[in-house]
Amino acid sequence: MAQWTSAVGAAQLARLLKSQQDRPAGAGARRPPAYRALADGVRLLVLEGRVPVAARLPAERELALSLSVSRTTVAAAYEALRAEGFLESRRGAGSWTAVPAGNPVPARGLEPLPPETLGSMIDLGCAALPAPEPWLTRAVQGALEELPPYAHTHGDYPAGLPALRAMIAERYSARGIPTMPEQIMVTTGAMGAIDAICHLFGGRGERIAVESPSYANILQLMREAGARLVPVAMADGLAGWDMDRWRQVLRDAAPRIAYVVADFHNPTGALADDDQRRSLVEAARSAGTVLVADETMSELWLDDVRMPRPVCGFDPGGSTVITVGSASKAFWAGMRIGWVRAAPDVVRSLVAARAYADLGTPVLEQLAVNWLFSTGGWEQAVELRRRQARGNRDDLVAAVRRELPEWEFAVPEGGLTLWVRAGGLSGSRLAEAGERVGLRVPSGPRFGVDGAFEGYVRLPFTVGGALADEAAMRLAAAARIVESGGTAGGEGPRTFVA
């Protein structure tokens, strides 16, 4: 399917290249020739997703003026990038970024662990914690007590149980966003919600703007729905969104849908501020784009942080913003209850389309979540979850800093994931080597579009204490395998850069 092509202006590319100069070069690093430094800078921007694949680069003369270098330097850098497979050019038409044919590309989700590895493999592939007992057991017991009246019905509630819809609406209203039950649809997890939204608004071939990086499972869901993904690079570190890029994409690509995680973004952990949220809603409204705000991590703040206003707070009627929530991250992944908050007519359309999908969400699980919400059990369970994740985060950060001091990351104030730049090593090869030493870790390209983020891995806050120490030691062992040139499949290059 044809890919949407963006354009990177000379001034924008110069700014991105300049931002790399603040990174430490490493002890004893020698200064490369000017053309080589420029080529390496552009290549790194592509691999890290800060410049999209298939983006049109500025003409040689324009970039030379913006960088205050000779045109010969830019021409030599472009030629080097073409030779390495990171640039494609057509005479008279321009040059576009690319990834080499052999570069790892996004793949489906991790396969289930073989039974023989259970107990010996440390699994960092899933950003989810065990159930917060005793609250799961209490919720199920409470649900069973409420079940008899529903057992005398057909059990088919396409919009969700009325009691749970009313409770979710009340919770939004308590957060300062007046909400009616008619604005809520209960779904089978957040994935079920986003799948329904994509089918309603994003038919095959429609453009969907996504953060780059973004949640791997959602990216794959959208690919399989036939969407044309338009990546929008995140701001550096934990600064949230790059609003200049978002405005450009919404204006130029006019995507039907934009999918964002404003609260403790998966995988980076970034938290978008109020101004970014307001600006993105305004830009989406102007472009006629449906903004899907995934707030499944919104209650998982781990530090003393002032939470911004929910994205839907800047569009309370739900005409532009569709909010997706879930019990799966904040409570337990096995509790497959999600919900959509949108305008009543959107909810009615989603409900009508559901007859051809999953019909409805399990009644018993809806009753369990409603019990948690109505009794105060939810708040106590989520606070337990925060304590677990906070302790695991701190243990994992300390262990990785000790075992792999050259690796770079910013510690998020919430969420469940740490986004780590792996010291120039290939994230895909680290994942392969990790399997050999008893560690499952997802590589960066799973969270990007078209091969970006090869130099990253994602580490979830799912292990702590001695297990976090062991995970970091196994990760360091995998790094040594990659550095020595070995992979699970045989010989391979030491790093993902030349």
C-alpha positions in Angstrom: 0.0 0.0 0.0 1.3 3.4 -0.9 2.8 5.3 2.1 2.1 8.9 3.0 5.2 11.0 2.2 6.1 13.8 4.5 8.6 16.6 3.9 11.4 17.8 6.2 12.4 21.4 5.6 16.0 22.5 5.7 15.6 24.6 8.9 13.7 21.7 10.6 16.4 19.2 9.7 19.2 21.6 10.8 17.4 22.0 14.2 17.1 18.2 14.6 20.8 17.7 13.7 21.9 20.4 16.1 20.0 18.8 19.0 22.2 15.7 18.6 25.3 17.7 19.4 24.4 17.8 23.1 24.8 14.0 23.4 28.0 12.7 24.8 30.3 11.4 22.1 32.1 8.9 24.4 35.6 8.8 25.7 38.3 8.9 23.0 35.8 9.5 20.2 37.4 11.0 17.1 35.8 13.7 15.1 34.7 12.3 11.7 34.8 14.3 8.5 32.0 16.8 8.1 30.2 14.8 5.4 30.4 11.6 7.5 29.1 13.4 10.6 26.2 14.8 8.6 25.4 11.3 7.1 25.6 9.7 10.6 23.3 12.4 12.0 20.6 11.9 9.4 20.8 8.1 9.7 20.4 8.3 13.5 17.4 10.6 13.1 15.8 8.0 10.8 16.6 5.0 13.1 15.3 6.8 16.1 12.1 7.8 14.4 12.7 11.5 14.7 12.6 11.8 10.9 10.0 9.4 9.3 10.9 6.8 6.8 9.9 8.0 3.3 10.2 11.6 4.3 11.4 14.0 1.6 14.7 15.7 2.5 15.6 19.2 1.5 17.6 19.9 -1.6 21.4 19.9 -1.2 21.7 23.7 -1.6 18.9 24.5 0.9 20.4 22.2 3.6 23.9 23.5 3.0 22.7 27.1 3.6 20.8 26.1 6.8 23.8 24.2 8.2 26.4 26.8 7.0 28.4 24.1 5.2 29.4 23.6 1.6 27.0 22.0 -0.9 29.8 19.5 -1.6 29.6 18.3 2.1 25.8 17.8 1.8 26.2 16.0 -1.6 28.8 13.6 -0.1 26.6 12.9 2.9 23.6 12.2 0.7 25.7 9.9 -1.4 26.9 8.0 1.7 23.3 7.6 2.9 22.3 6.3 -0.6 25.1 3.7 -0.5 24.0 2.5 3.0 20.4 2.2 2.0 19.1 5.1 4.1 18.3 7.4 1.2 16.6 6.9 -2.2 16.8 9.6 -4.9 15.3 10.2 -8.3 16.9 12.7 -10.6 14.7 15.8 -10.8 12.3 14.5 -8.1 14.4 14.7 -4.9 15.6 12.4 -2.1 13.6 10.4 0.5 14.6 8.6 3.7 14.6 4.8 3.7 15.8 1.9 5.7 18.2 -0.8 4.3 16.6 -3.9 3.0 18.1 -6.0 5.8 17.1 -3.7 8.6 14.7 -5.3 11.1 11.1 -4.1 10.6 8.1 -4.2 13.0 6.8 -7.7 13.6 3.8 -9.3 15.3 3.6 -9.5 19.0 5.8 -11.8 21.0 4.9 -15.5 20.7 3.8 -17.2 24.0 6.7 -18.6 26.0 7.2 -22.4 25.5 6.1 -24.4 28.6 9.6 -25.6 29.1 10.9 -22.1 29.7 8.4 -21.1 32.3 10.2 -20.6 35.6 13.6 -20.1 34.0 12.8 -17.2 31.6 12.5 -13.7 32.9 9.7 -12.2 30.8 9.9 -8.5 30.2 7.7 -8.7 27.1 4.4 -7.7 28.8 3.9 -4.4 30.7 1.5 -5.9 33.2 1.6 -6.9 36.9 0.0 -9.7 38.8 -3.5 -9.1 40.1 -3.7 -6.8 43.2 -5.1 -9.2 45.7 -7.2 -9.4 47.7 -9.1 -7.0 45.5 -9.5 -9.3 42.5 -11.1 -12.0 44.6 -13.3 -9.6 46.5 -14.5 -8.0 43.2 -15.3 -11.4 41.7 -17.2 -12.4 44.9 -19.1 -9.2 44.8 -19.9 -9.7 41.1 -21.3 -13.2 41.9 -23.6 -11.7 44.5 -25.0 -9.3 41.9 -25.2 -11.8 39.1 -28.6 -13.6 39.7 -30.9 -10.9 38.2 -28.8 -10.7 35.1 -28.8 -14.5 34.8 -32.5 -14.4 34.0 -31.9 -12.2 31.0 -30.3 -12.9 27.6 -27.0 -11.4 28.9 -26.4 -9.5 25.7 -25.6 -5.8 26.4 -23.9 -4.3 23.4 -23.4 -0.9 25.0 -22.5 -2.4 28.4 -24.4 -2.9 31.6 -26.4 0.2 32.4 -25.1 0.3 35.9 -21.5 0.3 34.8 -22.1 2.9 32.0 -23.6 5.2 34.6 -20.7 4.6 37.0 -18.1 5.4 34.4 -20.0 8.5 33.4 -20.1 9.6 37.0 -16.4 9.1 37.4 -15.7 11.4 34.4 -18.1 14.0 35.8 -16.2 13.8 39.1 -13.0 14.7 37.2 -14.7 17.9 35.9 -15.9 16.6 32.5 -19.7 16.3 32.6 -20.7 13.0 31.1 -23.9 11.2 30.4 -24.2 7.3 30.4 -25.2 7.7 26.7 -21.6 8.9 26.1 -20.2 5.6 27.3 -19.8 2.2 25.7 -18.2 -0.7 27.6 -15.8 -2.8 25.5 -13.7 -5.9 25.8 -10.5 -4.2 26.9 -9.0 -1.1 25.3 -7.9 -3.1 22.3 -11.6 -3.9 21.6 -12.4 -0.2 21.9 -9.8 0.9 19.5 -10.6 -1.9 17.1 -14.2 -0.7 17.0 -13.2 2.9 16.5 -10.8 2.0 13.7 -13.5 0.1 11.9 -16.0 2.9 12.2 -13.7 5.8 11.2 -10.7 4.3 9.6 -11.5 2.1 6.7 -8.9 0.3 4.6 -6.5 2.8 3.1 -7.3 5.6 5.6 -4.5 7.6 7.2 -4.0 7.3 10.9 -1.5 9.5 12.6 0.4 7.8 15.5 3.0 8.9 17.9 6.4 7.6 17.0 7.2 5.4 19.0 3.8 4.1 20.0 2.1 1.0 21.6 3.2 -2.0 19.6 -0.1 -3.9 19.7 -2.2 -0.9 18.6 0.2 -0.3 15.6 -0.2 -3.9 14.6 -4.0 -3.8 15.0 -4.1 -0.7 12.7 -1.7 -2.3 10.1 -4.0 -5.4 9.9 -7.0 -3.1 9.5 -5.3 -1.8 6.3 -4.5 1.7 7.7 -1.8 3.9 6.4 0.2 4.9 9.4 1.6 8.4 9.6 4.3 8.6 12.3 4.7 11.8 14.3 7.9 11.9 16.3 7.7 12.5 20.1 9.6 15.4 21.6 13.0 14.6 23.2 13.0 12.9 26.6 9.8 13.1 28.6 8.7 16.4 27.1 5.5 15.0 25.5 4.5 15.9 22.0 6.3 18.0 19.4 3.4 20.2 18.5 5.0 21.7 15.4 5.2 18.3 13.9 1.6 17.4 14.9 0.3 20.6 13.3 2.2 19.9 10.1 1.0 16.3 9.9 -2.7 17.2 10.7 -2.5 20.0 8.1 -0.7 18.1 5.3 -1.8 14.5 5.7 -5.3 15.2 6.9 -5.5 11.8 8.7 -9.0 10.5 9.5 -7.8 9.4 13.0 -5.0 10.4 15.3 -4.1 8.0 18.1 -2.2 9.3 21.2 -1.3 8.3 24.7 -1.1 11.5 26.7 -0.7 10.0 30.1 2.5 8.2 30.7 3.0 7.3 27.1 3.7 3.7 26.2 6.7 3.1 25.7 8.4 6.4 26.6 6.6 7.3 29.8 6.1 10.9 28.6 3.3 13.0 30.1 1.8 15.7 27.8 1.0 19.0 29.5 -2.2 21.0 29.4 -1.0 23.4 26.7 0.0 20.4 24.4 -3.4 18.8 25.0 -5.3 21.9 24.2 -3.3 22.6 21.1 -3.6 19.1 19.8 -7.4 19.1 20.3 -7.6 22.5 18.4 -5.4 21.2 15.6 -7.4 18.0 15.2 -10.7 19.9 15.2 -9.4 22.3 12.5 -8.2 19.3 10.4 -11.4 17.3 10.8 -9.4 14.5 12.5 -10.9 12.2 15.1 -8.5 12.3 18.1 -8.4 9.0 20.0 -7.0 9.5 23.5 -5.8 6.3 25.2 -5.8 7.0 28.9 -5.3 3.5 30.1 -2.2 4.6 32.1 -3.8 7.8 33.5 -4.1 6.6 37.1 -0.6 5.1 37.3 1.3 8.1 38.5 4.2 6.9 40.6 5.6 10.2 41.9 4.1 13.4 43.3 3.0 14.8 40.0 0.2 17.2 39.1 -1.9 15.5 36.5 -3.0 17.6 33.6 -6.6 17.9 32.5 -7.8 14.8 30.6 -7.7 15.3 26.8 -11.5 15.0 26.6 -11.7 18.0 29.0 -10.8 20.2 26.0 -13.7 18.7 24.0 -16.3 17.6 26.6 -19.0 17.0 24.0 -16.9 14.3 22.4 -17.3 15.6 18.8 -13.5 15.6 18.2 -12.0 13.5 21.1 -12.9 9.9 21.7 -11.4 8.7 25.0 -10.5 5.0 25.6 -10.1 3.7 29.2 -9.5 0.3 30.6 -9.2 -1.7 33.8 -6.4 -3.9 32.3 -3.4 -1.7 33.0 -4.4 0.0 36.3 -6.0 -3.1 37.8 -5.1 -6.4 36.0 -4.5 -7.5 32.4 -6.9 -10.4 33.0 -9.8 -8.1 33.6 -10.7 -7.4 30.0 -12.9 -4.4 30.6 -12.5 -1.2 28.6 -14.7 1.7 27.6 -15.2 4.5 25.1 -16.3 8.0 26.0 -17.6 10.0 23.0 -20.5 12.0 21.6 -23.8 10.0 22.0 -24.2 9.6 18.2 -20.7 8.2 18.0 -21.5 5.7 20.8 -24.7 4.7 19.0 -22.8 4.0 15.8 -20.2 2.0 17.6 -22.9 0.0 19.4 -24.8 -0.7 16.1 -21.6 -1.9 14.4 -20.8 -4.3 17.4 -23.5 -6.7 16.3 -21.1 -7.9 13.6 -18.1 -8.1 16.0 -18.1 -9.5 19.6 -21.8 -8.7 20.5 -20.9 -7.6 24.0 -18.5 -7.7 26.9 -18.7 -10.5 29.6 -21.3 -9.6 32.2 -19.5 -11.1 35.2 -16.4 -9.0 34.5 -18.5 -5.9 34.1 -20.1 -6.6 37.5 -16.7 -7.0 39.1 -15.4 -3.7 37.8 -18.7 -2.0 38.8 -18.2 -3.5 42.3 -14.7 -2.0 42.5 -15.9 1.4 41.4 -18.9 1.5 43.7 -17.2 0.3 46.9 -14.0 2.2 46.8 -12.1 -1.0 46.1 -10.8 0.5 42.8 -8.9 3.3 44.5 -7.3 0.9 47.1 -6.4 -1.6 44.4 -4.8 1.0 42.2 -2.8 2.5 45.1 -1.4 -1.0 45.7 -0.6 -1.2 42.0 1.2 2.1 42.2 3.3 1.0 45.1 4.3 -2.2 43.3 5.2 -0.4 40.1 7.1 2.4 41.9 9.2 -0.1 43.8 9.9 -2.2 40.6 10.8 1.0 38.6 13.3 2.1 41.2 14.9 -1.3 41.5 15.1 -1.8 37.7 16.5 1.7 37.1 19.2 1.1 39.7 20.1 -2.3 38.3 20.3 -1.1 34.7 22.4 1.9 35.7 24.8 -0.5 37.6 25.1 -3.2 34.9 24.8 -1.0 31.8 26.0 2.5 32.8 26.4 3.6 29.1 22.8 3.0 28.3 20.5 6.1 28.3 17.0 6.7 29.5 14.8 9.2 31.2 13.0 8.0 34.3 9.2 8.6 33.9 7.0 9.8 36.8 4.3 7.2 36.0 3.2 4.4 33.8 4.8 0.9 33.4 7.6 1.3 30.9 11.2 2.5 30.6 12.3 3.4 27.0 16.1 2.7 26.8 18.7 3.7 24.2 20.9 0.7 24.2 24.3 2.3 23.8 24.4 1.9 20.0 23.6 -1.8 20.0 20.8 -3.3 17.9 17.6 -3.8 19.9 16.6 -6.6 17.6 19.8 -8.5 18.2 19.6 -7.8 21.9 16.2 -9.5 21.9 17.6 -12.5 20.1 20.6 -12.8 22.4 18.3 -12.3 25.4 16.4 -15.5 24.6 19.7 -17.3 24.8 20.5 -16.1 28.3 16.9 -16.5 29.7 15.5 -13.0 29.2 12.6 -11.9 27.0 12.8 -8.2 26.1 11.0 -6.5 23.2 13.1 -4.5 20.7 12.5 -0.9 19.6 11.3 -1.6 16.1 8.1 -3.2 17.5 7.1 0.3 18.7 7.9 2.1 15.5 6.8 2.3 11.9 9.0 0.9 9.1 12.2 -0.1 11.0 12.7 2.9 13.3 14.1 2.7 16.9 16.5 -0.2 16.2 18.7 1.2 18.9 16.1 0.8 21.7 14.5 -1.7 24.0 11.5 -1.4 26.2 11.8 -2.5 29.8 8.5 -2.7 31.9 8.2 -2.3 35.6 7.1 -5.9 36.2 10.0 -7.2 38.2 11.7 -5.8 41.3 14.2 -6.7 44.0 16.6 -9.6 43.3 14.7 -10.4 40.1 15.3 -6.9 38.7 19.0 -7.4 39.5 19.0 -10.7 37.7 17.2 -9.3 34.7 19.7 -6.5 34.4 22.6 -8.9 34.6 21.1 -11.1 31.9 20.5 -8.0 29.8 24.2 -7.1 30.2 25.1 -10.7 29.2 23.0 -10.3 26.0 24.7 -7.0 25.3 28.1 -8.7 25.5 26.9 -11.4 23.0 25.9 -8.7 20.6 29.1 -6.7 21.1 31.1 -9.8 20.3 29.3 -10.3 17.0 27.1 -13.3 18.0 23.3 -13.6 17.8 20.8 -16.3 18.3 21.0 -17.1 14.6 24.7 -16.9 14.1 27.1 -14.1 13.2 25.8 -10.6 13.0 27.1 -7.0 13.2 28.0 -5.6 16.6 25.8 -2.5 16.4 23.1 -1.1 14.3 25.3 1.8 13.1 28.4 1.7 11.0 
